[in-house]
């Protein structure tokens, strides 16, 4: 008997006409075979993968993407719901029938002369009730191997799907890697995504942003849970007790560094559970529980080094999983290993840049692309939590929201209640980075760090968040942070990185009721004596500035919030309107 999965693959084979169809089983033997094939498979005259030395970075391969294909293409990413309003202003909408016609036209015969890789995978521990079954087809070896790292690929997914038609369907082809023929179409009502013309991670690894956030956020609203762009960490105190946090930060706001933090405070340890995505459910005891649906890290390389993120460097040097991929980094030719700005203090003299040419120091350009990436298994991480595979997930006591702001937002404060927390998260502003195509350094609103990833109208998304005060018996505390505040000379006032553990300690003390804080206009702030600043050379007046609230700055900020809210029309929940009115009164 033909299963719905087999029929779907057969239909796609007829449409895309590959020379060969290969079903991935997820084995180590298969991974080594595919990596070997990738070394001799050429795309636009460049091998898909180039083997690097195992001496410092075991199992490492270098991938160069097309220079026109180096970041998420948000302007070519669509959400195709039956009604435009359901997608909201936060998404580019296209009618589903029109989108399918366009994509089927691109897909027709697109794999002629190529192999179709069928990738069955599970997002989350296959033993978890919260896990989801998925399948993606692709003609990219790079994507196939990346999906092996990032998800749980293989026969376990096929077994879970069985004779059911209830699985995510991912359609992908790199096509000609032509920006004029590049589209990523999401169909939330049908649990599917069609992507053509890009081989870049967020556009092509459909289990990542496309499914785990855009489609899953839609499913979460329908089924009563949340799919969020969040890290999951456990902070273990000297007494052995572990407190679990979620954290939402736009790109280049220190998210990965916090997920793999090596605390500067003695006796504290951070356990990693996830660096990017969290699925949050109400557990049997009425508390919020989170799982990481992914199985690996797809991290930004530049800035990752022994000083900034020693745990990630150790992760990249582990030999516990095959392979580890480096995308658009430079290569140090003297030892045939990956290199990027920030990995070492000294720049190697003999570099190949991310274009594959000899690096010219006088060019003034970085050797690695600013959005160059590493793809590495979570199994390689030395601080991966023992609870990582817990089918229930971990109980969440605190949610941290943050952004990159030079001013306005203090170092840390606690929100007054759930409604205030949702409001605070809904107005996050952050400076854009190289992870988004377009200009960098522009401040834009990015609610919950989900603006590019929410698969439906964000006004309805805010309403969904607010419902959890009635769904959960015990809600986590909500905190806002900004590690990036600058002084009058443009210098960062807070050291960040490992010293962020000082802020986490204050949060734990608040959760446990050990400190009372100080009430200000935005929420509950630490008293200076409540922050553990031992061993840190920082002036008291600098800490006071970090925790200060400027009436003048907020009087400028509020009209920008009103303008942002106006884009949602009548979709903004009354609770958030009331929070905004209260904020205006405080700064009148």
N, C-alpha and C positions, 0 to 999 in steps of 0.2 A: 504494500500500500504506500502511495506517495504522501508524505507529510506536507503540511502547509509550508514548512521551511524549505523542503526540497522543491516544491512547486515554485516558490518565490525565486529561488536561485535559478531554476530552469527558465523561468520567464525572463529574468535578467540576462541570462546567457543568450537567449534568442534576440534580445534587444541590443546587447553590447558586443556580441559576436567575438568573444575572446578565442585565441587559439587553444587555450588550455584553461581548465578550472581546477584550482587546488584548494582543498579544505584544510585549514590549519587545525592541528591537534594540540598545540601548546607545549610540545615536548622540547627538552634541551637539544636532542638530536636534530629536530626540525629547525630550531633557531640557528644552529651552526651551519646547517645546510643552506638556509635562506641568506645568512650573512655572506657566505662564500659566493652565492649567486649574485648578491648585490655588489660585490667587488668587481665583477666583470660585466654587469648590466649598465649600459650607458643611457643617460637621459640628457638630451641637448649637448652631447659630446663630453659629459662629465660622469664618472662612475657614481652609482648611487651611494656606495660606501667606500671609504678608504681605511684600511686597517692601520691603527696606530700602535705604538709600542705598549706592551703589557707591563713594562718595568714599573712605572709610577701609577699608571691608570689602567688596571687590568680590563680585558674584554672591551677595549675602547675602539670606536669607529667614528670617522669624521664624515659628515654629510654637508655638502654645499647645495643650498637651494638656489633656484633662479633668483637673480637680484631683484626681480619684480615681485617676488613672492616671499617676503620676510616677516610678515606680521598678519594679525587678524585683519580682514577687510570688512569692517563694520558697514561701510557704505554699499557693499554687495551682499549683505546678509539679510535675508528676509524672513518674516514670520507670516505664514500663509493660513490665516484663519478665515472661516466663511464670512465673518463680518469684520470690516476694517476696525471698528471701535474695540473689538476684543483684543487686537494686537496693541493698540495704544500708540501714543506719540513716540514712546520709547523704542518702537520697532518700525522698520520699513516694511510696509505691508504689500502683499500681492495676492490677488485672487487665486485660490488653490488650483482651479482648473487651468488658468492661464500659466501658472508657475509649472505645473506638470507638463503642459504642452511644450513649454520652453525647454525644460530639463530633458524630457524624453527625446526632443530633437537633438540636443547636445550628446546624449548618451547613445544614440543610435550608431552602432558600429564603432564606438569609441575605443574598444579594446582589441580591435583587429590587430593581429601580430603581437599581442600581449597575453599575459596570464592574468586571469581573474583569481584573486585570493579571497576566499570566503572565510571570514573571521567570526566564529561564534564566541561570544564572551559574556561574562557575568560582571555587572557592576555591584560591588560589595561581596562579602563573604557568601559563597553559595549556600551555606547553612543558615543564613539569616533570612527572616521573614521580610526584611526590608530590602533585600537584594533584587535586582531586576535583570531579566534575560534580554540579550541583544545579539544582533548579527550585523556585520558590515561587510560589504564587498568593496574591493579596491584593486587597482592595477599598479599600485605602488609598493615595492618591496620595503621602502623606508617606512611607510605607514604600517604595513603588516608587522614589521619588527618592533616599531614603536608601540603598537597596540598590545603586543605581547608583554612589553614592559609596564604599560600603564593600566592594563586590565587583567582579569583572570580569563585567559583565552583557552579554548579547547573543548574536549569532549564533554566536560562537566556542563557546559552551556547547552550543548545539543541534548544531553540527557534531561536537563531541567525543562527545556522547551517541549520535548516529546512530540505529541500530535497537536499541540496547541498553536493557535495563530497569534497568541498574545506575547509578542516580542518586538523590541525596537528594531526597525529596519533602516539600515544606513546604506545609502547609495553613494559611491565615490569613484571618481576617475580624475587623474591629473590632467587629462586632455592634452592640450598643447602648452599648458602653463601660460596661457594668454590672458592678461587682465581684461581684455575686451570680451572674453568668453569665460568669465569666472563668476559663479553664483553659488551661494550657500542658502538653500531653501529649507525652512522648517515647517513641518505639518503637524502641529501639536494634537489636533483631533485624530490623526491617524498614527501617531507614535512613530514618525519617520522623518528622515532628513535626506535631502539630495544635495550633493556637493560636487562641483565640477570646476576644473581649471586651476586648482591650487594644491600644493603638496605640503603647505605650512601646517604646523601642529593644530592650532585652534580651528583651522578651516577643514582639516583633513582627518584628524584623529577624532572621529565622530562620537566616540564615547566620552570625550572631554567636555568642552563648553557646550557643544551642540546638544548632546543628550543629557549629560549630568546636570546641566543648568537650564538651558532653554526649554527642552522638552520635559525634563523632570520637574521644573518649577510649575509648569502647567499641570502635570500629573499630581503634584503635591497639593495644589489648590483643590483639585477634584477629589483627592483621596484623604485630605486632612493632615498633610505633613509639609515640610519645607525643604527645598533644595537650594542651598546657599553657597556663595562664593567665599568660603570660610576655611581657615585653618582649624584644626582640633589639637589641643595640647593638654597634657596633664602636668601640673606643677607640684612636685613632691617637696614638702617642707622637711626641716631637720627631724621632726618627730615621726616621719614616715608617712604622714597622711598626704594623699594626692587630691588636688582640686582640679576639676576639668573645665577648660575654657574653650569657647569658640572665638574666632577673630576674623573680622572682615576688613580688608584693606585693598584699595585699588592697586594696580601694578606699580612696582617700584616704590612702595611705601613701607618696606621692611617686613612684608608678610612671611616670606620664606625664612628670613633671619629669625623671626620670632618663633616660627614653627620648629626650628632646630636650634633653639637658644641654648647656649652654655652659660648658665647664670654666674654672675660675678659674686653673688652672695654665697658665703660658705654654708654648706649643708643643704642647699637647694638644688634640685635637678628638674629639668624639663623633659618630659616624655612626649615624643612626637606620635601623633595619630594621623595627621593629614596636613598638607601644606597648601591646599587649594580649594577643595570642595567638601561640603558636609551635607549629609541628608539627616534631617532632624525629625524625630517622631516623639509623640507622647508615649512614654513607657507604661508598663502595667501599674506602676506606683504613682502615676500622675505627674512624674517629673519629665523634663525634656531629655532625650537621649540622642546622641549623634553617632553616625557611622561615616567612615570615609569610603565612598564607593570605588575609589581608585586603588591601584596597586603600585604606583610609582610616582616619581617627581618629574615634572616638565618645567624646569626652573630657568630663570634668566641667569646667564653666566657672568656678564660683567659686574664687578663689584663683589663677587663671591670669592673670598680668600681666607687664608688662615686667621687673619685678624678679625674679619667681619663675620665669618661663618665657618669656624673650624669643623663643626659636625658635618656640614655638607661636603667639605673637602675630604673628610674621612670617608664619607658615604661614596664619593666618586672614586676613591682609591680602593674600595672593597672588591673582592673577587667572588662574591657570593651569588651573582646572577649574571647571565649572559643574554644579550650584550648591554653595554652602556653606549649611548649615542651622543655625539657632540655636533650641533648644527650651527653653521655659520660662525664658529669660533675661528681663531687663528691657529696655526700649528707651529710649534717650536721645532725647527728642522734638526737642531743639534741632538735632540733626544726623541724626535718623532712623537711628541705628545701635544695634547690640546693646550692652548693658552688664550687668555683674554685679559683685558685691562682689569686690574684688581686681584688677579690670582697671585702674583708675586710683586714685591716692591720694585724689583729691577725688570725692565723690559728685555727679553732675550734679543740678542743681536741678529739672529738668523731666523726670521719669521716668514711664513707664508700667510698672507692675509685671507680674509674670508672669501675673497673673490678667486683665490687660487693663484695669485701672483706674488712675486717677492715683495715683501712689505717695504714701503718707502717711508722712512722715519720723517723726512722733510715734508711729507704731504699734509701733516697736521690732522690727518684722519686716524681714527682708531683702527687697530689691526683686526679686531673682532667686531662683528656687527653689534650695535648697541642692544639689539634684541636677540642676540645669539643665545642658544639654549643647550641644556644638557637633559637627557632623558635617562633616568636611572631607577632601578627597582627599589621599592620600599624595603625589601629584604636586605639591602646593603646598608641601611641606616643603623648605626650603632645605638641610637637613642629611641628606636621604634618601641612603642609601648607594648608591654605584655598583654594589654587589653585591645590591641589593634584588631585582632581577629574575633573579638567577642561579638557574637551574632546580635546581641541586644544593643551594642554600642556602649558609650560611656555616659554617665549622668552629668549634665551640664549645670555648673553653679554660677558661671559668669559669661557674658558675651561682651567682647571688646570690638568697638568700631573705631576706625582711624582713617586719616587722610594725610596728604602732604600739603601743609599750609605754612607759609612764611610767618604769618601773624594770625590774629583773630582767635584761633582755637588754642586753648591752654594745653599743658602737658597731659593732664588727666583730670577727669571728673566722673562722678557716678550720677546716673540719671535718677530722678525722683521716684519713678514707678514705670510700669510697662508702657503705658501710653506715651510718657515722656521719652522713654527709650526708643520707641518706634519713630517718634517725631524727630529725635536727634539723629537717628540713622537715616531718615528720609531726606535730610537736608545736607548730608555730607558733601563738601566741596573738596576737590583734589586737583593738583596740577597734572596734566596729561604727560604721558611718557612715550618712549619708543615702541612699547608693546601695542599701541594703537597707531594705525597708519594715519598720517596727518601731522599737524604741527605739535611739537612738544612744548611743555611749559605753560600751557593755557589752563586756567582754572575752570573746571566744569563740575556741575553737580553729578554725583554718582551715588544715589541712595543705596545703602547696604553694600556698596561696591558691586551692584547688580545691574546697573543701567544697561550695559551692553548684553546682558545675559538673561534678563527676565523674559520668559516666553509668552507673556500676555500683558495686558494693560497694567501699568505699574500702579495706577490708582486702585485697581482691584487687588493688586499685590499687597499694598499697604493695609487694606481692609482684612486680607487673609492673615497678615501678621497680628493685627489687633485681636483676632478671634482667639488667639492662644491664651489670653487672660481668662477665658472661659473654658478652654480645653484642658489646661494644665492645672494641677492642684498646687504645684510649687514652681514658681517661675525664677529663672536666674536673674541676678543683678545685671544691669546694663551699664557699661562704661564707655566713655569717649576718650581717645588719646590722640596726641599729635607729637611725634618725635622730632619734627622738622622745623620748629619755631626758630626764627633767626633774630639776632640783635641788630642794632642800628648800623653796624659795619657789615652786615650780611653774613655773619658767622653763626653756625648752629650753636644754640645755647645748651642743648642737652647732648651728652655724648652718644646716646643711643646704643644699639647693638647689645652687648652683654649687660650693660647697665640698665636696660629696660626691665631686667628682673627686679629692680628696686620698686618699680611701679606695680609689677605683678604681686609682690609681697604685700603692698598696701591694699590691693584689691582683695587678696585672701584675708587679710586682717579685717576688711570691711565685711566680707561674706561671713566671717566667723564672729563678728561683733566685737572685735578686740580694740578697734579705734572708732571714734565717732565722726571724724571729719569736720568740715566747716561749710556751712551753707552759703552759697553765693548765687548770683543771678542765673547761672546755667545749670546748677545742680550742687552736689556735695563734693567739695574739694578736700585734698589732704591738708592737714595742718603741717607746717614744715617739719615739726618734730616727729610726725607720724611716718615720714619717709626715711627709710634706712639709707643714709648717704655716707656711711662709714667707708673710709678709704678712697672717697671721691673728692677730688679737688674742685670744688665748685662754690662760688661765693653765694652767701645767703641772698643778696640782692638779685642774683641771677635766677635763683629758685623762685623768688617772689615774682619776678617778671614772667617766668614760665607758667606760673599759676594765676597770673593776673587776667582780668577781664576788662577790655576797653569799651566803654560806652560808645565812644565815637566810631570805633570799628564795627560794632554791632548795629549801630544806626545805619551804617552803609550796607551791612550784610542782610538785614531784614528785607529791604526792597528787592534784593536779588532772590531771596527765598520766595517772596510773594510772586515775583515774575515766573520763577520755576514752577510753583504750584499752579499758576494760572494755565499752564500747558495741559493740565489734567482736567480742566473744566469742572464739571460737577462730580467727578470721580474721587476727589480728595475727601476722605472720611471726616465727619464732623469732629471727631476726637482730635485730629491733627490740626484742623482749623482753630479749635479751642486752644491747643498748645501754642500755635502761632500768635493768637491774640494775647495770650498770657506773656509771651516773650516781648511783644511790642510794648506792653504796659511797663515791663521791667526796665526798658531802655528809653522810655518816653522822655 
